[in-house]
Amino acid sequence: MAKIEKIVTSMAAAFAISIAVLGTPAGAVAGETSVYIKSGWYNWRETLNGSSFVKESGLMHGVGAVRKDTFEPVTLRENLELWGGNLDYDGHDITGTVPLKSDTSYLGTREEVALSLPVAVGGGVTVEPFAGLGHKFWIRTRSSEDWNTFYSKVGLGGEVVARDLRIFAKGGALIPIYTRTHVTLSDAGYQDVVTEPRSQPSAFVEGGVKAGSFVLSVEYEGMNFGESSRVPTHSLASGQGAAIVNGFAFQPKSHSDFVSFKLAYQF
């Protein structure tokens, strides 16, 4: 627990400092900052040999800030987020032979940067193709894992002005570029394991409405990872984490879904 508290404190401090130093870059024509809270249902699934290996589900929450700056004709967006939750765990030990039901905690950060090209098409309608890069870090306490994934996003957004409201939607593909997991087995008396899950494309979408300084939206984000290559290990352990079969450890095929409601305030 002390380790988790230290991680929470460090992440919160880094997040607060990052928000404090966000400002309008030199040369920006216009700038806007928004802060938000989000909450929704999160699912994590791992499959091994076509069968369910781990299921995790529950409420996930987040808090973040977005900085938007316009450099004619493009727009730059920077996003910082702190997220986490406590989920139900339904899985197995690392040998895949002993069923386990418990809970697990997540704690993570996200950093994103994206460039877009807004194009007014008339009648209060704007379309906005965009592309960006991001990084997510998170820990899973039950599996004693920490994850780092670098990913790209590409998609299309649109906005319609209707009286005092702005209705918007955006979506596209999310493609992991490189992912690394570190699984701690030292508590069971074994060496740690590092795996590199394979990248597989997924999707994201968001739609909502802007009224004055407030924005209410619904988001979906999926992430897909193929089974990692197998790395040798000396012994079997009785804990949880990456699967171990015939003396080799690996991260099984994994998928996450996150559907959330988000409330933002712009200034």
C-alpha positions as CSV (number, residue, x, y, z in Angstrom):
1,M,0.0,0.0,0.0
2,A,2.9,2.4,0.8
3,K,4.2,1.8,-2.7
4,I,0.8,2.7,-4.3
5,E,0.6,5.8,-2.1
6,K,4.0,7.0,-3.3
7,I,3.1,6.4,-6.9
8,V,-0.2,8.3,-6.5
9,T,1.5,11.2,-4.9
10,S,4.2,11.4,-7.6
11,M,1.8,11.2,-10.4
12,A,-0.5,13.8,-8.9
13,A,2.4,16.2,-8.4
14,A,3.7,15.7,-11.9
15,F,0.2,16.2,-13.3
16,A,-0.3,19.5,-11.3
17,I,3.0,20.9,-12.4
18,S,2.3,20.0,-16.0
19,I,-1.0,21.8,-16.0
20,A,0.5,24.8,-14.3
21,V,3.2,25.3,-17.0
22,L,0.7,24.8,-19.9
23,G,0.6,28.1,-21.7
24,T,0.1,29.6,-25.1
25,P,3.1,28.9,-27.3
26,A,4.8,31.8,-29.1
27,G,3.2,32.5,-32.4
28,A,-0.3,31.1,-31.6
29,V,-3.1,33.1,-33.0
30,A,-5.7,31.9,-30.4
31,G,-5.6,29.6,-27.4
32,E,-8.0,27.8,-25.2
33,T,-7.7,25.6,-22.1
34,S,-10.2,23.1,-20.8
35,V,-10.2,20.9,-17.7
36,Y,-12.4,17.8,-17.4
37,I,-13.6,14.9,-15.4
38,K,-14.7,11.6,-16.8
39,S,-16.2,8.4,-15.5
40,G,-17.4,5.2,-17.1
41,W,-17.2,1.4,-17.5
42,Y,-14.0,-0.3,-18.3
43,N,-13.4,-3.9,-19.5
44,W,-10.1,-5.7,-19.9
45,R,-9.9,-9.2,-21.5
46,E,-7.1,-11.6,-22.0
47,T,-7.4,-14.8,-24.0
48,L,-5.1,-17.9,-24.0
49,N,-5.4,-20.6,-26.7
50,G,-8.8,-19.1,-27.6
51,S,-10.2,-19.3,-24.1
52,S,-10.7,-16.6,-21.5
53,F,-7.7,-16.2,-19.2
54,V,-8.5,-12.9,-17.4
55,K,-11.6,-10.7,-17.2
56,E,-11.5,-7.3,-15.4
57,S,-14.4,-4.9,-15.3
58,G,-15.6,-1.9,-13.3
59,L,-15.9,1.8,-13.0
60,M,-12.9,3.9,-14.2
61,H,-12.4,7.6,-13.6
62,G,-10.2,10.3,-14.9
63,V,-9.3,14.0,-14.6
64,G,-7.4,15.9,-17.3
65,A,-6.6,19.1,-19.1
66,V,-6.4,20.0,-22.8
67,R,-4.7,23.0,-24.4
68,K,-5.8,24.1,-27.9
69,D,-3.8,26.6,-29.9
70,T,-4.4,27.8,-33.5
71,F,-1.5,28.4,-35.8
72,E,-3.2,29.2,-39.1
73,P,-4.2,27.0,-40.8
74,V,-3.6,24.2,-38.3
75,T,-4.6,23.6,-34.7
76,L,-2.4,22.0,-32.0
77,R,-4.0,20.1,-29.1
78,E,-2.1,18.8,-26.0
79,N,-3.8,16.5,-23.5
80,L,-2.7,15.4,-20.0
81,E,-4.7,12.9,-18.0
82,L,-4.6,11.0,-14.7
83,W,-6.9,8.0,-14.5
84,G,-7.6,4.9,-12.4
85,G,-10.2,2.7,-10.7
86,N,-10.8,-0.5,-8.8
87,L,-12.1,-3.4,-10.9
88,D,-13.4,-6.9,-10.3
89,Y,-10.9,-9.6,-11.3
90,D,-11.9,-13.0,-12.7
91,G,-8.8,-14.9,-13.9
92,H,-6.1,-17.5,-13.2
93,D,-2.7,-17.8,-11.7
94,I,0.2,-17.5,-14.2
95,T,0.1,-21.2,-14.9
96,G,-3.4,-20.9,-16.2
97,T,-4.5,-23.8,-13.9
98,V,-5.9,-22.2,-10.7
99,P,-9.0,-19.9,-11.0
100,L,-8.8,-16.7,-9.1
101,K,-11.6,-14.1,-8.2
102,S,-10.6,-10.9,-6.5
103,D,-10.2,-7.3,-7.3
104,T,-7.5,-5.2,-9.0
105,S,-6.6,-1.5,-9.0
106,Y,-5.5,0.6,-12.0
107,L,-3.6,3.8,-11.9
108,G,-2.3,5.5,-15.0
109,T,-1.4,8.6,-17.0
110,R,-1.9,9.7,-20.5
111,E,-0.1,12.3,-22.7
112,E,-1.2,13.2,-26.2
113,V,-0.4,15.7,-28.9
114,A,-2.4,16.1,-32.1
115,L,-2.4,18.4,-35.2
116,S,-5.7,19.1,-37.1
117,L,-6.8,21.1,-40.1
118,P,-10.2,22.7,-39.6
119,V,-12.1,23.3,-42.8
120,A,-15.4,25.3,-42.9
121,V,-17.7,23.9,-45.4
122,G,-20.6,26.3,-45.0
123,G,-23.9,26.4,-43.1
124,G,-22.1,26.4,-39.7
125,V,-20.4,23.1,-40.5
126,T,-16.7,22.4,-40.0
127,V,-14.8,19.2,-40.7
128,E,-11.4,18.6,-39.2
129,P,-9.0,15.7,-40.2
130,F,-6.4,15.1,-37.5
131,A,-3.4,13.0,-36.6
132,G,-1.6,12.6,-33.3
133,L,0.8,10.7,-31.0
134,G,0.3,9.5,-27.4
135,H,1.7,7.6,-24.5
136,K,-0.1,5.7,-21.7
137,F,1.4,4.3,-18.6
138,W,-0.6,2.3,-16.0
139,I,-0.2,-0.3,-13.3
140,R,-2.4,-3.3,-12.5
141,T,-2.0,-4.3,-8.9
142,R,-3.5,-7.8,-9.0
143,S,-1.1,-8.8,-11.8
144,S,1.8,-6.8,-10.4
145,E,2.3,-5.3,-13.8
146,D,3.1,-1.9,-15.2
147,W,2.4,-1.1,-18.9
148,N,3.9,1.5,-21.2
149,T,2.4,2.0,-24.7
150,F,3.2,4.5,-27.4
151,Y,0.4,4.9,-30.0
152,S,-0.8,6.9,-32.9
153,K,-4.3,8.3,-33.7
154,V,-5.7,9.4,-37.0
155,G,-9.3,10.4,-37.7
156,L,-11.9,12.9,-38.7
157,G,-13.9,15.3,-36.6
158,G,-16.9,17.6,-37.4
159,E,-18.9,20.4,-35.7
160,V,-22.3,21.9,-36.4
161,V,-23.4,25.3,-34.9
162,A,-27.1,25.3,-34.0
163,R,-28.3,28.4,-32.3
164,D,-26.3,28.6,-29.0
165,L,-25.1,25.1,-29.2
166,R,-22.2,23.4,-30.9
167,I,-22.7,19.7,-31.7
168,F,-19.6,17.8,-32.4
169,A,-18.3,14.3,-33.2
170,K,-14.9,12.7,-33.9
171,G,-13.5,9.3,-34.4
172,G,-10.8,7.2,-36.0
173,A,-8.2,4.5,-35.6
174,L,-5.9,4.0,-32.6
175,I,-2.8,2.1,-33.4
176,P,-0.2,1.1,-30.8
177,I,3.4,1.6,-32.0
178,Y,5.4,0.0,-29.2
179,T,4.2,-1.6,-25.9
180,R,6.2,-3.0,-23.0
181,T,5.0,-4.7,-19.8
182,H,7.0,-5.3,-16.7
183,V,5.7,-8.1,-14.4
184,T,7.0,-8.2,-10.8
185,L,7.4,-11.8,-9.5
186,S,9.9,-11.0,-6.8
187,D,7.3,-11.4,-4.1
188,A,7.0,-15.0,-5.1
189,G,10.8,-15.4,-5.2
190,Y,11.3,-15.3,-9.0
191,Q,12.9,-12.9,-11.4
192,D,10.8,-10.2,-13.0
193,V,9.5,-10.7,-16.6
194,V,9.5,-8.1,-19.4
195,T,7.2,-8.7,-22.4
196,E,6.4,-6.8,-25.6
197,P,2.8,-7.3,-26.7
198,R,2.2,-7.0,-30.4
199,S,0.5,-4.0,-31.8
200,Q,-3.0,-4.3,-33.2
201,P,-5.3,-1.5,-34.4
202,S,-8.5,-0.4,-32.6
203,A,-10.9,2.5,-32.7
204,F,-12.1,5.5,-30.7
205,V,-15.0,7.9,-31.0
206,E,-16.5,10.9,-29.1
207,G,-19.7,12.9,-29.5
208,G,-21.2,15.6,-27.5
209,V,-22.5,19.2,-27.2
210,K,-20.9,22.5,-26.2
211,A,-23.0,25.1,-24.4
212,G,-21.1,28.2,-23.4
213,S,-18.1,27.2,-21.5
214,F,-19.3,23.7,-20.7
215,V,-18.9,20.5,-22.8
216,L,-20.7,17.2,-22.2
217,S,-19.7,14.2,-24.3
218,V,-19.7,10.4,-24.5
219,E,-16.4,8.6,-25.4
220,Y,-15.4,5.1,-26.4
221,E,-11.8,3.9,-26.7
222,G,-10.6,0.4,-27.4
223,M,-7.1,-0.9,-27.3
224,N,-5.9,-4.2,-28.8
225,F,-2.7,-6.1,-28.2
226,G,-1.6,-9.4,-29.8
227,E,0.2,-12.1,-27.8
228,S,3.8,-11.2,-27.0
229,S,6.8,-13.3,-27.9
230,R,7.8,-15.8,-25.3
231,V,10.7,-15.2,-23.0
232,P,12.4,-18.0,-21.0
233,T,11.9,-18.2,-17.2
234,H,13.5,-20.5,-14.7
235,S,10.6,-21.5,-12.5
236,L,6.8,-21.5,-12.1
237,A,5.4,-19.1,-9.6
238,S,2.2,-19.1,-7.6
239,G,1.3,-15.4,-8.2
240,Q,-0.5,-13.6,-11.0
241,G,0.8,-11.8,-14.0
242,A,2.0,-12.9,-17.4
243,A,1.2,-16.4,-18.4
244,I,3.9,-19.1,-18.0
245,V,3.7,-22.2,-20.1
246,N,6.5,-24.8,-20.4
247,G,9.1,-22.5,-18.9
248,F,8.3,-19.5,-21.1
249,A,6.5,-16.3,-20.0
250,F,4.4,-14.1,-22.3
251,Q,1.5,-11.6,-22.3
252,P,-1.6,-13.2,-23.7
253,K,-3.7,-11.5,-26.4
254,S,-5.4,-8.6,-24.7
255,H,-8.2,-6.1,-25.4
256,S,-9.7,-3.2,-23.5
257,D,-13.0,-1.2,-23.9
258,F,-13.7,2.0,-22.1
259,V,-17.1,3.9,-22.4
260,S,-17.3,7.1,-20.4
261,F,-19.2,10.3,-19.9
262,K,-17.0,13.5,-19.8
263,L,-17.8,16.9,-18.4
264,A,-15.4,19.7,-19.4
265,Y,-15.1,23.4,-18.7
266,Q,-13.3,25.7,-21.2
267,F,-11.6,29.0,-20.4
